């Protein structure tokens, strides 16, 4: 039974990693279409929510 459990965990982590990569691609595509002003607003929002640290 341990083998089956570990096989399922591998399958789910692969699926999670694939989903993560797909989300990153979608976000990168959306970011590439934003104006400078929109990017600056997004940066400010992310800094104030502590998603990223100011450099």
Number of C-alpha atoms within 10 A of each C-alpha: 6 7 8 9 10 11 12 12 12 12 12 12 12 12 12 12 12 12 12 11 12 12 12 12 12 10 11 11 11 10 13 9 10 12 10 9 9 12 14 12 12 14 16 14 13 14 14 12 10 10 10 12 10 10 4
